[in-house]
Amino acid sequence: KKYLIYLLESNVVEVVFIGGVVLIMGPELLPVLA
């Protein structure tokens, strides 16, 4: 159960990080990340 919570938290951090990068660098980077 702890592993699942860890996986969920790391996933949220990853999504927030990628979202922040896209906001800062611009939407033209989206095809590169996809």
mmCIF entry with sequence, helices, sheets and N, C-alpha, C, O atoms, coordinates in Angstrom:
data_MODEL
# 
_entry.id   MODEL 
# 
_entity.id                         1 
_entity.type                       polymer 
_entity.pdbx_number_of_molecules   1 
# 
_entity_poly.entity_id                      1 
_entity_poly.type                           'polypeptide(L)' 
_entity_poly.nstd_linkage                   no 
_entity_poly.nstd_monomer                   no 
_entity_poly.pdbx_seq_one_letter_code       KKYLIYLLESNVVEVVFIGGVVLIMGPELLPVLA 
_entity_poly.pdbx_seq_one_letter_code_can   KKYLIYLLESNVVEVVFIGGVVLIMGPELLPVLA 
_entity_poly.pdbx_strand_id                 A 
# 
loop_
_entity_poly_seq.entity_id 
_entity_poly_seq.num 
_entity_poly_seq.mon_id 
_entity_poly_seq.hetero 
1 1  LYS n 
1 2  LYS n 
1 3  TYR n 
1 4  LEU n 
1 5  ILE n 
1 6  TYR n 
1 7  LEU n 
1 8  LEU n 
1 9  GLU n 
1 10 SER n 
1 11 ASN n 
1 12 VAL n 
1 13 VAL n 
1 14 GLU n 
1 15 VAL n 
1 16 VAL n 
1 17 PHE n 
1 18 ILE n 
1 19 GLY n 
1 20 GLY n 
1 21 VAL n 
1 22 VAL n 
1 23 LEU n 
1 24 ILE n 
1 25 MET n 
1 26 GLY n 
1 27 PRO n 
1 28 GLU n 
1 29 LEU n 
1 30 LEU n 
1 31 PRO n 
1 32 VAL n 
1 33 LEU n 
1 34 ALA n 
# 
_struct_asym.id          A 
_struct_asym.entity_id   1 
# 
loop_
_struct_conf.conf_type_id 
_struct_conf.id 
_struct_conf.pdbx_PDB_helix_id 
_struct_conf.beg_label_comp_id 
_struct_conf.beg_label_asym_id 
_struct_conf.beg_label_seq_id 
_struct_conf.pdbx_beg_PDB_ins_code 
_struct_conf.end_label_comp_id 
_struct_conf.end_label_asym_id 
_struct_conf.end_label_seq_id 
_struct_conf.pdbx_end_PDB_ins_code 
_struct_conf.beg_auth_comp_id 
_struct_conf.beg_auth_asym_id 
_struct_conf.beg_auth_seq_id 
_struct_conf.end_auth_comp_id 
_struct_conf.end_auth_asym_id 
_struct_conf.end_auth_seq_id 
_struct_conf.pdbx_PDB_helix_class 
_struct_conf.details 
_struct_conf.pdbx_PDB_helix_length 
HELX_P HELX_P1 AA1 LYS A 2  ? MET A 25 ? LYS A 2  MET A 25 1 ? 24 
HELX_P HELX_P2 AA2 PRO A 27 ? LEU A 29 ? PRO A 27 LEU A 29 5 ? 3  
HELX_P HELX_P3 AA3 LEU A 30 ? LEU A 33 ? LEU A 30 LEU A 33 1 ? 4  
# 
_struct_conf_type.id          HELX_P 
_struct_conf_type.criteria    ? 
_struct_conf_type.reference   ? 
# 
loop_
_atom_site.group_PDB 
_atom_site.id 
_atom_site.type_symbol 
_atom_site.label_atom_id 
_atom_site.label_alt_id 
_atom_site.label_comp_id 
_atom_site.label_asym_id 
_atom_site.label_entity_id 
_atom_site.label_seq_id 
_atom_site.pdbx_PDB_ins_code 
_atom_site.Cartn_x 
_atom_site.Cartn_y 
_atom_site.Cartn_z 
_atom_site.occupancy 
_atom_site.B_iso_or_equiv 
_atom_site.pdbx_formal_charge 
_atom_site.auth_seq_id 
_atom_site.auth_comp_id 
_atom_site.auth_asym_id 
_atom_site.auth_atom_id 
_atom_site.pdbx_PDB_model_num 
ATOM 1   N N  . LYS A 1 1  ? 0.845 -1.208 0.000   1.00 0.00 ? 1  LYS A N  1 
ATOM 2   C CA . LYS A 1 1  ? 0.000 0.000  0.000   1.00 0.00 ? 1  LYS A CA 1 
ATOM 3   C C  . LYS A 1 1  ? 0.877 1.254  0.000   1.00 0.00 ? 1  LYS A C  1 
ATOM 4   O O  . LYS A 1 1  ? 0.561 2.239  -0.667  1.00 0.00 ? 1  LYS A O  1 
ATOM 5   N N  . LYS A 1 2  ? 1.965 1.211  0.742   1.00 0.00 ? 2  LYS A N  1 
ATOM 6   C CA . LYS A 1 2  ? 2.866 2.374  0.766   1.00 0.00 ? 2  LYS A CA 1 
ATOM 7   C C  . LYS A 1 2  ? 3.478 2.607  -0.615  1.00 0.00 ? 2  LYS A C  1 
ATOM 8   O O  . LYS A 1 2  ? 3.672 3.746  -1.041  1.00 0.00 ? 2  LYS A O  1 
ATOM 9   N N  . TYR A 1 3  ? 3.780 1.493  -1.309  1.00 0.00 ? 3  TYR A N  1 
ATOM 10  C CA . TYR A 1 3  ? 4.365 1.606  -2.641  1.00 0.00 ? 3  TYR A CA 1 
ATOM 11  C C  . TYR A 1 3  ? 3.405 2.297  -3.598  1.00 0.00 ? 3  TYR A C  1 
ATOM 12  O O  . TYR A 1 3  ? 3.811 3.101  -4.437  1.00 0.00 ? 3  TYR A O  1 
ATOM 13  N N  . LEU A 1 4  ? 2.107 1.965  -3.454  1.00 0.00 ? 4  LEU A N  1 
ATOM 14  C CA . LEU A 1 4  ? 1.088 2.559  -4.320  1.00 0.00 ? 4  LEU A CA 1 
ATOM 15  C C  . LEU A 1 4  ? 1.011 4.065  -4.096  1.00 0.00 ? 4  LEU A C  1 
ATOM 16  O O  . LEU A 1 4  ? 0.902 4.840  -5.045  1.00 0.00 ? 4  LEU A O  1 
ATOM 17  N N  . ILE A 1 5  ? 1.070 4.470  -2.818  1.00 0.00 ? 5  ILE A N  1 
ATOM 18  C CA . ILE A 1 5  ? 1.023 5.903  -2.484  1.00 0.00 ? 5  ILE A CA 1 
ATOM 19  C C  . ILE A 1 5  ? 2.258 6.602  -3.054  1.00 0.00 ? 5  ILE A C  1 
ATOM 20  O O  . ILE A 1 5  ? 2.164 7.708  -3.586  1.00 0.00 ? 5  ILE A O  1 
ATOM 21  N N  . TYR A 1 6  ? 3.423 5.944  -2.938  1.00 0.00 ? 6  TYR A N  1 
ATOM 22  C CA . TYR A 1 6  ? 4.660 6.513  -3.472  1.00 0.00 ? 6  TYR A CA 1 
ATOM 23  C C  . TYR A 1 6  ? 4.556 6.682  -4.983  1.00 0.00 ? 6  TYR A C  1 
ATOM 24  O O  . TYR A 1 6  ? 4.965 7.705  -5.533  1.00 0.00 ? 6  TYR A O  1 
ATOM 25  N N  . LEU A 1 7  ? 4.005 5.673  -5.647  1.00 0.00 ? 7  LEU A N  1 
ATOM 26  C CA . LEU A 1 7  ? 3.841 5.713  -7.101  1.00 0.00 ? 7  LEU A CA 1 
ATOM 27  C C  . LEU A 1 7  ? 2.923 6.866  -7.490  1.00 0.00 ? 7  LEU A C  1 
ATOM 28  O O  . LEU A 1 7  ? 3.188 7.582  -8.455  1.00 0.00 ? 7  LEU A O  1 
ATOM 29  N N  . LEU A 1 8  ? 1.834 7.040  -6.726  1.00 0.00 ? 8  LEU A N  1 
ATOM 30  C CA . LEU A 1 8  ? 0.869 8.099  -7.001  1.00 0.00 ? 8  LEU A CA 1 
ATOM 31  C C  . LEU A 1 8  ? 1.520 9.468  -6.837  1.00 0.00 ? 8  LEU A C  1 
ATOM 32  O O  . LEU A 1 8  ? 1.336 10.354 -7.671  1.00 0.00 ? 8  LEU A O  1 
ATOM 33  N N  . GLU A 1 9  ? 2.291 9.637  -5.743  1.00 0.00 ? 9  GLU A N  1 
ATOM 34  C CA . GLU A 1 9  ? 2.926 10.933 -5.474  1.00 0.00 ? 9  GLU A CA 1 
ATOM 35  C C  . GLU A 1 9  ? 3.953 11.268 -6.543  1.00 0.00 ? 9  GLU A C  1 
ATOM 36  O O  . GLU A 1 9  ? 4.011 12.404 -7.015  1.00 0.00 ? 9  GLU A O  1 
ATOM 37  N N  . SER A 1 10 ? 4.770 10.283 -6.933  1.00 0.00 ? 10 SER A N  1 
ATOM 38  C CA . SER A 1 10 ? 5.789 10.531 -7.951  1.00 0.00 ? 10 SER A CA 1 
ATOM 39  C C  . SER A 1 10 ? 5.130 10.869 -9.281  1.00 0.00 ? 10 SER A C  1 
ATOM 40  O O  . SER A 1 10 ? 5.653 11.678 -10.047 1.00 0.00 ? 10 SER A O  1 
ATOM 41  N N  . ASN A 1 11 ? 3.985 10.251 -9.558  1.00 0.00 ? 11 ASN A N  1 
ATOM 42  C CA . ASN A 1 11 ? 3.266 10.520 -10.800 1.00 0.00 ? 11 ASN A CA 1 
ATOM 43  C C  . ASN A 1 11 ? 2.743 11.952 -10.807 1.00 0.00 ? 11 ASN A C  1 
ATOM 44  O O  . ASN A 1 11 ? 2.820 12.644 -11.822 1.00 0.00 ? 11 ASN A O  1 
ATOM 45  N N  . VAL A 1 12 ? 2.208 12.391 -9.664  1.00 0.00 ? 12 VAL A N  1 
ATOM 46  C CA . VAL A 1 12 ? 1.693 13.762 -9.551  1.00 0.00 ? 12 VAL A CA 1 
ATOM 47  C C  . VAL A 1 12 ? 2.826 14.754 -9.752  1.00 0.00 ? 12 VAL A C  1 
ATOM 48  O O  . VAL A 1 12 ? 2.670 15.747 -10.463 1.00 0.00 ? 12 VAL A O  1 
ATOM 49  N N  . VAL A 1 13 ? 3.975 14.486 -9.123  1.00 0.00 ? 13 VAL A N  1 
ATOM 50  C CA . VAL A 1 13 ? 5.130 15.377 -9.255  1.00 0.00 ? 13 VAL A CA 1 
ATOM 51  C C  . VAL A 1 13 ? 5.570 15.446 -10.712 1.00 0.00 ? 13 VAL A C  1 
ATOM 52  O O  . VAL A 1 13 ? 5.906 16.517 -11.219 1.00 0.00 ? 13 VAL A O  1 
ATOM 53  N N  . GLU A 1 14 ? 5.565 14.294 -11.379 1.00 0.00 ? 14 GLU A N  1 
ATOM 54  C CA . GLU A 1 14 ? 5.985 14.243 -12.784 1.00 0.00 ? 14 GLU A CA 1 
ATOM 55  C C  . GLU A 1 14 ? 5.050 15.070 -13.658 1.00 0.00 ? 14 GLU A C  1 
ATOM 56  O O  . GLU A 1 14 ? 5.499 15.832 -14.514 1.00 0.00 ? 14 GLU A O  1 
ATOM 57  N N  . VAL A 1 15 ? 3.746 14.914 -13.435 1.00 0.00 ? 15 VAL A N  1 
ATOM 58  C CA . VAL A 1 15 ? 2.757 15.652 -14.230 1.00 0.00 ? 15 VAL A CA 1 
ATOM 59  C C  . VAL A 1 15 ? 2.896 17.154 -13.997 1.00 0.00 ? 15 VAL A C  1 
ATOM 60  O O  . VAL A 1 15 ? 2.842 17.942 -14.941 1.00 0.00 ? 15 VAL A O  1 
ATOM 61  N N  . VAL A 1 16 ? 3.077 17.548 -12.731 1.00 0.00 ? 16 VAL A N  1 
ATOM 62  C CA . VAL A 1 16 ? 3.220 18.971 -12.396 1.00 0.00 ? 16 VAL A CA 1 
ATOM 63  C C  . VAL A 1 16 ? 4.496 19.527 -13.025 1.00 0.00 ? 16 VAL A C  1 
ATOM 64  O O  . VAL A 1 16 ? 4.502 20.642 -13.547 1.00 0.00 ? 16 VAL A O  1 
ATOM 65  N N  . PHE A 1 17 ? 5.582 18.740 -12.973 1.00 0.00 ? 17 PHE A N  1 
ATOM 66  C CA . PHE A 1 17 ? 6.858 19.180 -13.537 1.00 0.00 ? 17 PHE A CA 1 
ATOM 67  C C  . PHE A 1 17 ? 6.741 19.384 -15.048 1.00 0.00 ? 17 PHE A C  1 
ATOM 68  O O  . PHE A 1 17 ? 7.161 20.411 -15.580 1.00 0.00 ? 17 PHE A O  1 
ATOM 69  N N  . ILE A 1 18 ? 6.166 18.394 -15.730 1.00 0.00 ? 18 ILE A N  1 
ATOM 70  C CA . ILE A 1 18 ? 6.005 18.494 -17.188 1.00 0.00 ? 18 ILE A CA 1 
ATOM 71  C C  . ILE A 1 18 ? 5.092 19.665 -17.538 1.00 0.00 ? 18 ILE A C  1 
ATOM 72  O O  . ILE A 1 18 ? 5.353 20.405 -18.486 1.00 0.00 ? 18 ILE A O  1 
ATOM 73  N N  . GLY A 1 19 ? 4.009 19.826 -16.757 1.00 0.00 ? 19 GLY A N  1 
ATOM 74  C CA . GLY A 1 19 ? 3.091 20.940 -16.989 1.00 0.00 ? 19 GLY A CA 1 
ATOM 75  C C  . GLY A 1 19 ? 3.792 22.278 -16.831 1.00 0.00 ? 19 GLY A C  1 
ATOM 76  O O  . GLY A 1 19 ? 3.571 23.201 -17.615 1.00 0.00 ? 19 GLY A O  1 
ATOM 77  N N  . GLY A 1 20 ? 4.641 22.379 -15.810 1.00 0.00 ? 20 GLY A N  1 
ATOM 78  C CA . GLY A 1 20 ? 5.384 23.620 -15.578 1.00 0.00 ? 20 GLY A CA 1 
ATOM 79  C C  . GLY A 1 20 ? 6.351 23.905 -16.716 1.00 0.00 ? 20 GLY A C  1 
ATOM 80  O O  . GLY A 1 20 ? 6.476 25.043 -17.167 1.00 0.00 ? 20 GLY A O  1 
ATOM 81  N N  . VAL A 1 21 ? 7.033 22.863 -17.175 1.00 0.00 ? 21 VAL A N  1 
ATOM 82  C CA . VAL A 1 21 ? 7.983 23.033 -18.285 1.00 0.00 ? 21 VAL A CA 1 
ATOM 83  C C  . VAL A 1 21 ? 7.251 23.504 -19.532 1.00 0.00 ? 21 VAL A C  1 
ATOM 84  O O  . VAL A 1 21 ? 7.730 24.388 -20.243 1.00 0.00 ? 21 VAL A O  1 
ATOM 85  N N  . VAL A 1 22 ? 6.085 22.912 -19.800 1.00 0.00 ? 22 VAL A N  1 
ATOM 86  C CA . VAL A 1 22 ? 5.300 23.290 -20.981 1.00 0.00 ? 22 VAL A CA 1 
ATOM 87  C C  . VAL A 1 22 ? 4.854 24.745 -20.863 1.00 0.00 ? 22 VAL A C  1 
ATOM 88  O O  . VAL A 1 22 ? 4.885 25.492 -21.841 1.00 0.00 ? 22 VAL A O  1 
ATOM 89  N N  . LEU A 1 23 ? 4.434 25.144 -19.649 1.00 0.00 ? 23 LEU A N  1 
ATOM 90  C CA . LEU A 1 23 ? 3.985 26.525 -19.451 1.00 0.00 ? 23 LEU A CA 1 
ATOM 91  C C  . LEU A 1 23 ? 5.137 27.506 -19.653 1.00 0.00 ? 23 LEU A C  1 
ATOM 92  O O  . LEU A 1 23 ? 4.954 28.589 -20.210 1.00 0.00 ? 23 LEU A O  1 
ATOM 93  N N  . ILE A 1 24 ? 6.335 27.110 -19.190 1.00 0.00 ? 24 ILE A N  1 
ATOM 94  C CA . ILE A 1 24 ? 7.489 28.019 -19.261 1.00 0.00 ? 24 ILE A CA 1 
ATOM 95  C C  . ILE A 1 24 ? 8.067 28.059 -20.678 1.00 0.00 ? 24 ILE A C  1 
ATOM 96  O O  . ILE A 1 24 ? 8.326 29.133 -21.222 1.00 0.00 ? 24 ILE A O  1 
ATOM 97  N N  . MET A 1 25 ? 8.265 26.878 -21.266 1.00 0.00 ? 25 MET A N  1 
ATOM 98  C CA . MET A 1 25 ? 8.944 26.803 -22.560 1.00 0.00 ? 25 MET A CA 1 
ATOM 99  C C  . MET A 1 25 ? 8.001 27.052 -23.732 1.00 0.00 ? 25 MET A C  1 
ATOM 100 O O  . MET A 1 25 ? 8.425 27.514 -24.792 1.00 0.00 ? 25 MET A O  1 
ATOM 101 N N  . GLY A 1 26 ? 6.735 26.747 -23.538 1.00 0.00 ? 26 GLY A N  1 
ATOM 102 C CA . GLY A 1 26 ? 5.772 26.973 -24.607 1.00 0.00 ? 26 GLY A CA 1 
ATOM 103 C C  . GLY A 1 26 ? 5.174 25.675 -25.120 1.00 0.00 ? 26 GLY A C  1 
ATOM 104 O O  . GLY A 1 26 ? 5.805 24.622 -25.029 1.00 0.00 ? 26 GLY A O  1 
ATOM 105 N N  . PRO A 1 27 ? 3.958 25.741 -25.660 1.00 0.00 ? 27 PRO A N  1 
ATOM 106 C CA . PRO A 1 27 ? 3.236 24.550 -26.125 1.00 0.00 ? 27 PRO A CA 1 
ATOM 107 C C  . PRO A 1 27 ? 3.897 23.860 -27.320 1.00 0.00 ? 27 PRO A C  1 
ATOM 108 O O  . PRO A 1 27 ? 3.548 22.724 -27.640 1.00 0.00 ? 27 PRO A O  1 
ATOM 109 N N  . GLU A 1 28 ? 4.831 24.516 -27.974 1.00 0.00 ? 28 GLU A N  1 
ATOM 110 C CA . GLU A 1 28 ? 5.457 23.898 -29.149 1.00 0.00 ? 28 GLU A CA 1 
ATOM 111 C C  . GLU A 1 28 ? 6.322 22.704 -28.748 1.00 0.00 ? 28 GLU A C  1 
ATOM 112 O O  . GLU A 1 28 ? 6.724 21.914 -29.602 1.00 0.00 ? 28 GLU A O  1 
ATOM 113 N N  . LEU A 1 29 ? 6.612 22.571 -27.432 1.00 0.00 ? 29 LEU A N  1 
ATOM 114 C CA . LEU A 1 29 ? 7.411 21.437 -26.967 1.00 0.00 ? 29 LEU A CA 1 
ATOM 115 C C  . LEU A 1 29 ? 6.564 20.187 -26.771 1.00 0.00 ? 29 LEU A C  1 
ATOM 116 O O  . LEU A 1 29 ? 7.106 19.095 -26.594 1.00 0.00 ? 29 LEU A O  1 
ATOM 117 N N  . LEU A 1 30 ? 5.249 20.332 -26.799 1.00 0.00 ? 30 LEU A N  1 
ATOM 118 C CA . LEU A 1 30 ? 4.358 19.199 -26.535 1.00 0.00 ? 30 LEU A CA 1 
ATOM 119 C C  . LEU A 1 30 ? 4.618 17.990 -27.439 1.00 0.00 ? 30 LEU A C  1 
ATOM 120 O O  . LEU A 1 30 ? 4.649 16.868 -26.934 1.00 0.00 ? 30 LEU A O  1 
ATOM 121 N N  . PRO A 1 31 ? 4.808 18.167 -28.754 1.00 0.00 ? 31 PRO A N  1 
ATOM 122 C CA . PRO A 1 31 ? 5.072 16.998 -29.605 1.00 0.00 ? 31 PRO A CA 1 
ATOM 123 C C  . PRO A 1 31 ? 6.357 16.273 -29.223 1.00 0.00 ? 31 PRO A C  1 
ATOM 124 O O  . PRO A 1 31 ? 6.482 15.072 -29.459 1.00 0.00 ? 31 PRO A O  1 
ATOM 125 N N  . VAL A 1 32 ? 7.311 16.988 -28.637 1.00 0.00 ? 32 VAL A N  1 
ATOM 126 C CA . VAL A 1 32 ? 8.574 16.357 -28.232 1.00 0.00 ? 32 VAL A CA 1 
ATOM 127 C C  . VAL A 1 32 ? 8.343 15.456 -27.030 1.00 0.00 ? 32 VAL A C  1 
ATOM 128 O O  . VAL A 1 32 ? 8.915 14.369 -26.947 1.00 0.00 ? 32 VAL A O  1 
ATOM 129 N N  . LEU A 1 33 ? 7.499 15.908 -26.088 1.00 0.00 ? 33 LEU A N  1 
ATOM 130 C CA . LEU A 1 33 ? 7.250 15.140 -24.865 1.00 0.00 ? 33 LEU A CA 1 
ATOM 131 C C  . LEU A 1 33 ? 6.289 13.986 -25.110 1.00 0.00 ? 33 LEU A C  1 
ATOM 132 O O  . LEU A 1 33 ? 6.344 12.967 -24.422 1.00 0.00 ? 33 LEU A O  1 
ATOM 133 N N  . ALA A 1 34 ? 5.410 14.147 -26.089 1.00 0.00 ? 34 ALA A N  1 
ATOM 134 C CA . ALA A 1 34 ? 4.371 13.134 -26.317 1.00 0.00 ? 34 ALA A CA 1 
ATOM 135 C C  . ALA A 1 34 ? 4.973 11.829 -26.850 1.00 0.00 ? 34 ALA A C  1 
ATOM 136 O O  . ALA A 1 34 ? 4.243 10.869 -27.098 1.00 0.00 ? 34 ALA A O  1 
# 
